[in-house]
Amino acid sequence: MEDRNIIFEGGSYFLNSAGLFLRPWKELFNPETEDLTIAPIWIRLYSLPTKFWEEQVLEDIGNTLGSFVKISKQTKVGRYTSYAIICIYLDL
């Protein structure tokens, strides 16, 4: 269970440039009939002044666009200065 939690909470995963959406397995899962209603997406917020790069401000922006999930590690450490990156759940 500890390893499972590390994987699901560990952050964004990609295969080449395509994002992978990981969810816990559910009994009787059928990929042909599974209907995705929400999906996590990463959003780059270009031209956002760095004074707004506070966790609460980014969370509020995320909740305005969808349902806030998290702030990227790159944004937290200031790796990129031209945009901030947040993850939200978007209603499809």
DOTI-491303 format. One record per atom (N, C-alpha, C, O): atom name; residue in one letter; residue number from 1; x, y negated, z negated. Coordinates in steps of 0.05 Angstrom, whole numbers. Atoms other than C-alpha are relative to their C-alpha. Layout:
REC  name  resn  resi      c1      c2      c3
REC    CA     A   NUM       X       Y       Z
...
# end
This chain:
REC  name  resn  resi      c1      c2      c3
REC     N     M     1      16      24       0
REC    CA     M     1       0       0       0
REC     C     M     1      17     -25       0
REC     O     M     1      11     -45      13
REC     N     E     2     -18      23       1
REC    CA     E     2      58     -47     -15
REC     C     E     2      11      -6      28
REC     O     E     2      12     -29      36
REC     N     D     3     -11       3     -27
REC    CA     D     3      88     -36      54
REC     C     D     3     -22     -12      19
REC     O     D     3     -16     -29      35
REC     N     R     4      23      10     -16
REC    CA     R     4      19     -47      86
REC     C     R     4      -4     -30      -4
REC     O     R     4      -7     -45      15
REC     N     N     5       5      29       7
REC    CA     N     5      11    -114      50
REC     C     N     5      23     -17      11
REC     O     N     5      18     -39      21
REC     N     I     6     -22      15     -11
REC    CA     I     6      80    -136      72
REC     C     I     6      -4      -5      30
REC     O     I     6       1     -27      40
REC     N     I     7       5       3     -29
REC    CA     I     7      62    -123     145
REC     C     I     7     -22     -20       5
REC     O     I     7     -19     -37      22
REC     N     F     8      23      18      -5
REC    CA     F     8      -6    -158     142
REC     C     F     8       5     -28      -9
REC     O     F     8      -7     -47       3
REC     N     E     9      -5      27      10
REC    CA     E     9      20    -218     103
REC     C     E     9      25     -11      11
REC     O     E     9      32     -35       7
REC     N     G    10     -26       8      -9
REC    CA     G    10      87    -221     138
REC     C     G    10       2     -20      22
REC     O     G    10      23     -32      26
REC     N     G    11      -2      21     -19
REC    CA     G    11      69    -268     192
REC     C     G    11      -5       9      29
REC     O     G    11     -14      31      34
REC     N     S    12       6      -4     -27
REC    CA     S    12      62    -273     266
REC     C     S    12      18      22      13
REC     O     S    12      42      23       7
REC     N     Y    13     -14     -21     -14
REC    CA     Y    13      82    -214     310
REC     C     Y    13      -5      -4      30
REC     O     Y    13     -27     -11      38
REC     N     F    14       2       4     -28
REC    CA     F    14      95    -217     384
REC     C     F    14      12      23      15
REC     O     F    14      32      35       6
REC     N     L    15     -11     -19     -19
REC    CA     L    15     107    -169     441
REC     C     L    15       6     -16      25
REC     O     L    15     -13     -23      39
REC     N     N    16      -8      19     -20
REC    CA     N    16     146    -209     492
REC     C     N    16     -12     -27      -9
REC     O     N    16      -5     -36     -30
REC     N     S    17      11      26       9
REC    CA     S    17     106    -274     490
REC     C     S    17     -29       3      -8
REC     O     S    17     -42     -17     -15
REC     N     A    18      28      -4       8
REC    CA     A    18      38    -243     474
REC     C     A    18      -1       5     -30
REC     O     A    18      13      22     -41
REC     N     G    19       4      -3      29
REC    CA     G    19      15    -249     402
REC     C     G    19     -15      26      -6
REC     O     G    19     -33      34       9
REC     N     L    20      14     -25       9
REC    CA     L    20      -6    -185     366
REC     C     L    20     -18      -7     -23
REC     O     L    20     -10     -20     -42
REC     N     F    21      20       4      21
REC    CA     F    21     -68    -186     323
REC     C     F    21      -3      26     -15
REC     O     F    21     -15      45      -4
REC     N     L    22       1     -24      16
REC    CA     L    22     -62    -134     268
REC     C     L    22     -23      -1     -20
REC     O     L    22     -26     -21     -34
REC     N     R    23      21      -3      20
REC    CA     R    23    -121    -111     227
REC     C     R    23       1      27     -12
REC     O     R    23      10      46       0
REC     N     P    24       0     -27      12
REC    CA     P    24    -130     -54     178
REC     C     P    24     -18      18      16
REC     O     P    24     -39      10      27
REC     N     W    25      16     -20     -14
REC    CA     W    25    -156      10     209
REC     C     W    25     -26       4     -15
REC     O     W    25     -27       5     -39
REC     N     K    26      25      -7      13
REC    CA     K    26    -229      24     197
REC     C     K    26     -10      26      11
REC     O     K    26      -6      33      35
REC     N     E    27      10     -26      -8
REC    CA     E    27    -263      91     199
REC     C     E    27     -19      -3      23
REC     O     E    27     -35     -22      25
REC     N     L    28      17      -2     -24
REC    CA     L    28    -298     109     264
REC     C     L    28       6     -24      20
REC     O     L    28     -12     -31      35
REC     N     F    29      -8      22     -19
REC    CA     F    29    -260      53     302
REC     C     F    29      -2      11      28
REC     O     F    29       9      32      34
REC     N     N    30       2      -7     -28
REC    CA     N    30    -276      55     376
REC     C     N    30       8     -25      16
REC     O     N    30      -8     -44      17
REC     N     P    31      -9      24     -14
REC    CA     P    31    -235       5     418
REC     C     P    31     -18      -8      24
REC     O     P    31     -19     -31      31
REC     N     E    32      17       6     -22
REC    CA     E    32    -286      10     475
REC     C     E    32     -25     -16      -9
REC     O     E    32     -37     -31       7
REC     N     T    33      24      14       9
REC    CA     T    33    -343     -17     432
REC     C     T    33       6     -21     -21
REC     O     T    33     -12     -36     -29
REC     N     E    34      -7      21      19
REC    CA     E    34    -304     -61     384
REC     C     E    34      -4     -28      11
REC     O     E    34       5     -33      33
REC     N     D    35       6      28      -9
REC    CA     D    35    -327    -133     389
REC     C     D    35      15     -19     -18
REC     O     D    35       8     -22     -42
REC     N     L    36     -14      19      16
REC    CA     L    36    -278    -185     366
REC     C     L    36     -16     -26      -1
REC     O     L    36     -23     -37      20
REC     N     T    37      15      25       3
REC    CA     T    37    -314    -246     339
REC     C     T    37      18     -22     -10
REC     O     T    37      12     -46      -6
REC     N     I    38     -19      20       8
REC    CA     I    38    -254    -281     309
REC     C     I    38      28       9       7
REC     O     I    38      33      34       9
REC     N     A    39     -28      -7      -6
REC    CA     A    39    -180    -283     326
REC     C     A    39      18     -21     -12
REC     O     A    39      12     -45     -12
REC     N     P    40     -20      20      10
REC    CA     P    40    -119    -315     294
REC     C     P    40      15     -12      24
REC     O     P    40      23       3      42
REC     N     I    41     -15      13     -21
REC    CA     I    41     -85    -366     339
REC     C     I    41      20     -19     -13
REC     O     I    41      14     -31     -34
REC     N     W    42     -19      19       9
REC    CA     W    42     -23    -408     329
REC     C     W    42      -3     -26      17
REC     O     W    42      -5     -25      41
REC     N     I    43       4      26     -13
REC    CA     I    43     -31    -482     345
REC     C     I    43      24     -18      -5
REC     O     I    43      34     -20     -27
REC     N     R    44     -22      20       2
REC    CA     R    44      24    -532     359
REC     C     R    44     -13     -28      -1
REC     O     R    44     -28     -35      17
REC     N     L    45      10      27       3
REC    CA     L    45       7    -602     335
REC     C     L    45      21     -20       8
REC     O     L    45      38     -28      -8
REC     N     Y    46     -20      19     -11
REC    CA     Y    46      47    -648     380
REC     C     Y    46      -5     -28      -9
REC     O     Y    46     -28     -36     -14
REC     N     S    47       1      28       7
REC    CA     S    47      61    -720     362
REC     C     S    47     -13      -6     -27
REC     O     S    47     -23     -28     -32
REC     N     L    48      10       4      27
REC    CA     L    48      38    -710     290
REC     C     L    48      22     -12     -16
REC     O     L    48      43       0     -21
REC     N     P    49     -22      12      16
REC    CA     P    49      78    -759     248
REC     C     P    49       8      18     -24
REC     O     P    49      -9      30     -36
REC     N     T    50     -10     -18      21
REC    CA     T    50     121    -723     198
REC     C     T    50     -11      -6     -28
REC     O     T    50     -11      10     -46
REC     N     K    51      12       7      26
REC    CA     K    51      88    -760     141
REC     C     K    51     -25      16      -5
REC     O     K    51     -34      18     -28
REC     N     F    52      23     -17       3
REC    CA     F    52      28    -715     154
REC     C     F    52       6      30      -1
REC     O     F    52     -12      46       0
REC     N     W    53      -8     -28       1
REC    CA     W    53      68    -651     151
REC     C     W    53      -1      11     -28
REC     O     W    53      16      28     -36
REC     N     E    54       4     -11      27
REC    CA     E    54      44    -637      80
REC     C     E    54     -19      23       2
REC     O     E    54     -37      23      19
REC     N     E    55      17     -24      -2
REC    CA     E    55      12    -570      66
REC     C     E    55     -30      -6      -1
REC     O     E    55     -45       5      15
REC     N     Q    56      28       6       2
REC    CA     Q    56     -55    -600      46
REC     C     Q    56     -11     -13      25
REC     O     Q    56     -33      -7      33
REC     N     V    57       8      13     -25
REC    CA     V    57     -59    -644     108
REC     C     V    57      -2      20      23
REC     O     V    57     -22      20      37
REC     N     L    58       1     -21     -21
REC    CA     L    58     -42    -586     154
REC     C     L    58     -22      20      -4
REC     O     L    58     -35      29      15
REC     N     E    59      23     -18       6
REC    CA     E    59     -92    -542     119
REC     C     E    59     -26     -13       7
REC     O     E    59     -44       0      18
REC     N     D    60      25      14      -7
REC    CA     D    60    -146    -595     127
REC     C     D    60      -4      -1      30
REC     O     D    60     -26       2      40
REC     N     I    61       2       0     -29
REC    CA     I    61    -130    -601     201
REC     C     I    61      -9      28      10
REC     O     I    61     -27      30      27
REC     N     G    62       8     -27      -8
REC    CA     G    62    -134    -525     208
REC     C     G    62     -28       7      -6
REC     O     G    62     -42      19      10
REC     N     N    63      28      -6       7
REC    CA     N    63    -201    -521     172
REC     C     N    63     -19     -16      17
REC     O     N    63     -42      -9      21
REC     N     T    64      16      15     -19
REC    CA     T    64    -227    -575     219
REC     C     T    64      -3      14      26
REC     O     T    64     -24      14      39
REC     N     L    65       0     -13     -26
REC    CA     L    65    -208    -534     280
REC     C     L    65     -12      29      -2
REC     O     L    65     -23      39      18
REC     N     G    66      10     -27       4
REC    CA     G    66    -228    -466     251
REC     C     G    66       2       7     -29
REC     O     G    66      -8      -8     -46
REC     N     S    67      -5      -7      27
REC    CA     S    67    -208    -430     188
REC     C     S    67      30       3      -5
REC     O     S    67      42      21       6
REC     N     F    68     -29       1       4
REC    CA     F    68    -138    -445     163
REC     C     F    68      10      27     -11
REC     O     F    68      -2      39     -28
REC     N     V    69     -13     -24      10
REC    CA     V    69     -92    -385     153
REC     C     V    69      27      -6     -13
REC     O     V    69      30       0     -37
REC     N     K    70     -26       6      12
REC    CA     K    70     -21    -409     143
REC     C     K    70      16     -20      18
REC     O     K    70       8     -26      40
REC     N     I    71     -18      18     -14
REC    CA     I    71      35    -456     163
REC     C     I    71      24      17       8
REC     O     I    71      33      34      -7
REC     N     S    72     -23     -15     -10
REC    CA     S    72      93    -429     205
REC     C     S    72      24      -5     -18
REC     O     S    72      27     -27     -29
REC     N     K    73     -25       4      14
REC    CA     K    73     160    -418     172
REC     C     K    73      17     -22      12
REC     O     K    73      30     -37      -3
REC     N     Q    74     -16      20     -13
REC    CA     Q    74     192    -463     224
REC     C     Q    74      -9     -28      -8
REC     O     Q    74       7     -46     -12
REC     N     T    75      11      26       8
REC    CA     T    75     146    -521     204
REC     C     T    75       8      -5     -29
REC     O     T    75      16     -28     -36
REC     N     K    76      -7       4      28
REC    CA     K    76     160    -510     130
REC     C     K    76      28      -8      -4
REC     O     K    76      35     -24     -22
REC     N     V    77     -29       7       3
REC    CA     V    77     235    -515     139
REC     C     V    77       8     -22      18
REC     O     V    77      32     -31      18
REC     N     G    78      -6      22     -17
REC    CA     G    78     231    -570     191
REC     C     G    78      17       7      24
REC     O     G    78      33     -10      33
REC     N     R    79     -16      -9     -22
REC    CA     R    79     262    -530     247
REC     C     R    79      -6     -16      26
REC     O     R    79      12     -24      40
REC     N     Y    80       8      16     -23
REC    CA     Y    80     223    -566     301
REC     C     Y    80     -10     -27     -10
REC     O     Y    80     -24     -29     -30
REC     N     T    81       8      27       9
REC    CA     T    81     212    -641     296
REC     C     T    81     -21     -12      19
REC     O     T    81     -32     -33      13
REC     N     S    82      19      11     -19
REC    CA     S    82     167    -652     357
REC     C     S    82     -29      10      -4
REC     O     S    82     -48      -1       7
REC     N     Y    83      27     -10       5
REC    CA     Y    83     109    -610     332
REC     C     Y    83      -1      17     -25
REC     O     Y    83      20      29     -33
REC     N     A    84       5     -18      23
REC    CA     A    84      80    -574     271
REC     C     A    84     -16      24      11
REC     O     A    84     -31      21      29
REC     N     I    85      14     -24      -9
REC    CA     I    85      54    -503     278
REC     C     I    85     -17      11     -23
REC     O     I    85      -6      15     -45
REC     N     I    86      18     -12      20
REC    CA     I    86      -6    -475     240
REC     C     I    86     -15      23      13
REC     O     I    86     -19      24      38
REC     N     C    87      17     -23      -9
REC    CA     C    87     -47    -411     246
REC     C     C    87     -28      -4     -11
REC     O     C    87     -32     -10     -35
REC     N     I    88      27       1       8
REC    CA     I    88    -122    -412     244
REC     C     I    88     -15      24      11
REC     O     I    88      -7      36      31
REC     N     Y    89      19     -19     -12
REC    CA     Y    89    -178    -362     254
REC     C     Y    89     -19     -16      16
REC     O     Y    89     -32     -35       6
REC     N     L    90      17      14     -18
REC    CA     L    90    -218    -384     313
REC     C     L    90     -24      18       6
REC     O     L    90     -21      41      13
REC     N     D    91      25     -14      -7
REC    CA     D    91    -291    -363     324
REC     C     D    91      -1       2      30
REC     O     D    91      -3     -18      44
REC     N     L    92       0      -4     -28
REC    CA     L    92    -292    -332     393
REC     C     L    92     -28      -3      12
REC     O     L    92     -32       0      36
# end
